[in-house]
Amino acid sequence: QIATVLRGKHKPTFSPHVDGGDFVIVTNCDKINVTGNKLDSVRYYRHSRYPGGLKSRSMREQLDRFPDRVIYEAVKGMMPKTRLGRAQMKKLRIYAGSEHPHAAQQPQSLSVEERA
Protein backbone atom coordinates (compact mmCIF):
# COMPACT_ATOMS: atom_id res chain seq x y z
CA GLN A 1 0.00 0.00 0.00
CA ILE A 2 2.93 2.35 0.67
CA ALA A 3 4.38 1.71 -2.79
CA THR A 4 0.97 2.28 -4.37
CA VAL A 5 0.64 5.72 -2.78
CA LEU A 6 4.26 6.65 -3.58
CA ARG A 7 3.74 5.78 -7.25
CA GLY A 8 0.30 7.45 -7.43
CA LYS A 9 -1.56 4.32 -8.54
CA HIS A 10 -4.41 5.19 -6.17
CA LYS A 11 -5.28 8.25 -8.27
CA PRO A 12 -7.40 8.25 -11.42
CA THR A 13 -4.73 10.38 -13.14
CA PHE A 14 -2.04 7.68 -12.79
CA SER A 15 0.48 7.48 -15.58
CA PRO A 16 3.49 5.16 -15.25
CA HIS A 17 5.99 7.70 -16.61
CA VAL A 18 4.90 10.62 -14.38
CA ASP A 19 5.76 11.14 -10.72
CA GLY A 20 2.23 11.78 -9.49
CA GLY A 21 2.50 10.08 -6.12
CA ASP A 22 2.15 11.54 -2.65
CA PHE A 23 4.60 11.83 0.20
CA VAL A 24 4.27 9.04 2.78
CA ILE A 25 5.20 9.18 6.47
CA VAL A 26 5.48 5.81 8.23
CA THR A 27 5.53 5.81 12.04
CA ASN A 28 5.92 3.06 14.64
CA CYS A 29 7.98 0.88 12.31
CA ASP A 30 9.69 -0.65 15.34
CA LYS A 31 6.41 -2.43 16.17
CA ILE A 32 6.06 -4.44 12.96
CA ASN A 33 5.15 -8.09 13.28
CA VAL A 34 6.08 -10.83 10.82
CA THR A 35 4.79 -14.37 10.49
CA GLY A 36 6.63 -17.63 10.24
CA ASN A 37 10.41 -17.91 10.43
CA LYS A 38 11.08 -14.61 8.67
CA LEU A 39 12.80 -13.07 11.70
CA ASP A 40 15.61 -15.60 11.37
CA SER A 41 15.52 -16.62 7.71
CA VAL A 42 15.34 -13.22 5.96
CA ARG A 43 18.82 -11.76 5.55
CA TYR A 44 19.91 -8.19 4.76
CA TYR A 45 23.20 -7.85 2.90
CA ARG A 46 25.64 -4.99 2.41
CA HIS A 47 29.15 -4.86 0.99
CA SER A 48 32.05 -2.60 1.93
CA ARG A 49 33.49 -2.83 -1.62
CA TYR A 50 36.60 -4.48 -0.24
CA PRO A 51 37.42 -8.11 -1.01
CA GLY A 52 35.59 -10.33 1.45
CA GLY A 53 33.58 -7.36 2.69
CA LEU A 54 30.11 -8.92 2.46
CA LYS A 55 28.19 -8.55 5.72
CA SER A 56 24.74 -9.84 6.54
CA ARG A 57 22.16 -9.49 9.29
CA SER A 58 18.98 -11.37 10.06
CA MET A 59 15.69 -9.50 10.20
CA ARG A 60 15.72 -9.84 13.98
CA GLU A 61 19.10 -8.06 14.23
CA GLN A 62 18.03 -5.43 11.70
CA LEU A 63 14.81 -4.70 13.62
CA ASP A 64 16.80 -4.28 16.83
CA ARG A 65 19.33 -1.87 15.33
CA PHE A 66 17.59 -0.12 12.39
CA PRO A 67 13.84 -0.86 12.22
CA ASP A 68 13.30 1.84 9.60
CA ARG A 69 15.57 0.05 7.12
CA VAL A 70 13.35 -3.05 7.17
CA ILE A 71 10.40 -1.04 5.85
CA TYR A 72 12.64 0.91 3.46
CA GLU A 73 14.10 -2.22 1.85
CA ALA A 74 10.65 -3.83 1.57
CA VAL A 75 9.15 -0.80 -0.17
CA LYS A 76 12.24 -0.34 -2.34
CA GLY A 77 11.76 -3.87 -3.68
CA MET A 78 8.22 -2.97 -4.78
CA MET A 79 9.23 0.20 -6.65
CA PRO A 80 10.49 0.40 -10.24
CA LYS A 81 14.26 0.11 -10.60
CA THR A 82 14.56 3.35 -12.61
CA ARG A 83 15.37 7.02 -12.06
CA LEU A 84 11.67 7.64 -11.49
CA GLY A 85 11.52 4.93 -8.84
CA ARG A 86 14.52 6.43 -7.01
CA ALA A 87 12.89 9.88 -7.15
CA GLN A 88 9.65 8.46 -5.77
CA MET A 89 11.52 6.75 -2.91
CA LYS A 90 12.72 10.18 -1.76
CA LYS A 91 9.10 10.93 -0.84
CA LEU A 92 9.13 8.21 1.82
CA ARG A 93 9.83 9.14 5.46
CA ILE A 94 10.11 6.37 8.06
CA TYR A 95 10.27 6.83 11.85
CA ALA A 96 10.68 4.20 14.55
CA GLY A 97 8.53 6.01 17.12
CA SER A 98 5.14 7.68 16.91
CA GLU A 99 6.62 11.20 16.70
CA HIS A 100 7.65 12.86 13.45
CA PRO A 101 8.68 16.45 12.57
CA HIS A 102 6.14 16.87 9.75
CA ALA A 103 3.15 18.17 11.72
CA ALA A 104 3.38 21.55 9.96
CA GLN A 105 2.52 19.86 6.65
CA GLN A 106 -0.78 18.61 8.14
CA PRO A 107 -0.46 14.98 7.02
CA GLN A 108 -3.62 12.93 6.60
CA SER A 109 -3.89 9.55 8.25
CA LEU A 110 -4.08 6.55 5.95
CA SER A 111 -5.81 3.51 7.37
CA VAL A 112 -4.01 0.22 6.93
CA GLU A 113 -5.80 -3.03 7.62
CA GLU A 114 -4.18 -5.14 10.28
CA ARG A 115 -3.55 -8.78 9.43
CA ALA A 116 -3.67 -11.47 12.07
RAQUI-V806872 format. One record per pair of residues at least 12 apart in sequence whose ideal C-beta (glycine too) atoms are under 10 Angstrom apart, sorted by sequence separation. I is the first residue (numbers start at 1). J is the second residue. D is the distance in whole Angstrom. If there is no record, write none. Layout:
# RAQUI-V806872
I_J_D + I_J_D
This chain:
# RAQUI-V806872
7_19_8 + 8_20_4 + 9_21_8 + 10_22_8 + 44_56_7 + 45_57_8 + 57_69_10 + 6_19_9 + 7_20_8 + 8_21_4 + 43_56_5 + 44_57_5 + 75_88_10 + 76_89_6 + 79_92_9 + 7_21_5 + 8_22_7 + 43_57_7 + 44_58_8 + 59_73_10 + 75_89_7 + 93_107_10 + 6_21_5 + 7_22_10 + 42_57_10 + 43_58_6 + 44_59_7 + 5_21_6 + 6_22_7 + 42_58_7 + 43_59_8 + 76_92_9 + 4_21_9 + 5_22_5 + 6_23_8 + 41_58_8 + 42_59_4 + 44_61_8 + 72_89_8 + 75_92_6 + 3_21_9 + 5_23_9 + 6_24_6 + 40_58_5 + 41_59_8 + 42_60_9 + 43_61_10 + 44_62_5 + 5_24_5 + 39_58_7 + 40_59_7 + 43_62_9 + 75_94_9 + 4_24_10 + 38_58_9 + 39_59_5 + 40_60_6 + 42_62_8 + 72_92_7 + 3_24_9 + 38_59_6 + 39_60_4 + 40_61_10 + 71_92_8 + 2_24_6 + 37_59_10 + 38_60_9 + 39_61_9 + 44_66_9 + 72_94_6 + 1_24_9 + 39_62_10 + 46_69_10 + 71_94_5 + 2_26_7 + 39_63_8 + 68_92_10 + 70_94_9 + 71_95_10 + 34_59_7 + 44_69_7 + 68_93_9 + 69_94_8 + 71_96_10 + 34_60_10 + 44_70_8 + 68_94_4 + 32_59_10 + 67_94_8 + 68_95_7 + 42_70_9 + 66_94_10 + 67_95_9 + 68_96_6 + 34_63_9 + 44_73_7 + 67_96_5 + 66_96_9 + 67_97_10 + 32_63_7 + 42_73_10 + 31_63_10 + 42_74_10 + 30_63_7 + 63_96_10 + 29_63_9 + 30_64_9 + 32_67_7 + 30_66_10 + 31_67_8 + 34_70_9 + 29_66_10 + 30_67_4 + 29_67_5 + 30_68_8 + 32_70_7 + 28_67_9 + 29_68_5 + 32_71_7 + 29_69_9 + 30_70_9 + 29_70_7 + 30_71_10 + 26_68_8 + 29_71_5 + 32_74_9 + 29_72_9 + 26_71_6 + 26_72_9 + 26_75_9 + 24_75_9 + 21_79_10 + 21_84_10 + 16_80_8 + 19_83_10 + 24_88_10 + 17_82_10 + 19_84_6 + 23_88_10 + 29_94_5 + 30_95_9 + 31_96_9 + 18_84_8 + 19_85_10 + 21_87_10 + 22_88_10 + 25_91_10 + 26_92_7 + 27_93_9 + 29_95_7 + 30_96_4 + 31_97_10 + 17_84_7 + 21_88_6 + 23_90_9 + 24_91_6 + 25_92_8 + 26_93_7 + 27_94_8 + 28_95_8 + 29_96_6 + 30_97_7 + 31_98_9 + 16_84_8 + 19_87_6 + 20_88_10 + 23_91_5 + 24_92_5 + 25_93_5 + 26_94_5 + 27_95_5 + 28_96_8 + 29_97_9 + 30_98_10 + 2_71_8 + 6_75_7 + 19_88_6 + 22_91_7 + 23_92_8 + 24_93_7 + 25_94_8 + 26_95_7 + 27_96_8 + 28_97_7 + 21_91_6 + 23_93_7 + 24_94_9 + 25_95_7 + 26_96_10 + 27_97_7 + 28_98_5 + 3_74_9 + 7_78_9 + 19_90_10 + 21_92_10 + 27_98_5 + 28_99_10 + 2_74_8 + 3_75_5 + 6_78_9 + 7_79_7 + 19_91_8 + 27_99_8 + 2_75_5 + 3_76_9 + 6_79_7 + 7_80_8 + 27_100_6 + 1_75_10 + 3_77_9 + 4_78_9 + 26_100_9 + 3_78_4 + 25_100_6 + 27_102_10 + 2_78_8 + 3_79_6 + 25_101_10 + 1_78_10 + 2_79_10 + 3_80_10 + 7_84_9 + 25_102_6 + 7_85_8 + 6_85_9 + 23_102_8 + 8_88_8 + 25_105_9 + 27_107_10 + 35_115_8 + 7_88_6 + 33_114_9 + 35_116_9 + 3_85_9 + 6_88_5 + 23_105_8 + 25_107_5 + 33_115_9 + 5_88_10 + 6_89_7 + 24_107_9 + 25_108_10 + 33_116_10 + 6_90_10 + 7_91_10 + 23_107_8 + 25_109_10 + 26_110_10 + 3_88_9 + 6_91_6 + 22_107_10 + 25_110_9 + 3_89_9 + 5_91_9 + 6_92_6 + 22_108_9 + 24_110_8 + 26_112_10 + 5_92_9 + 22_110_9 + 3_92_9 + 2_92_7 + 2_94_9 + 10_110_10 + 5_110_7 + 2_110_9 + 1_110_8 + 1_111_10 + 2_112_9 + 1_112_6 + 1_113_9
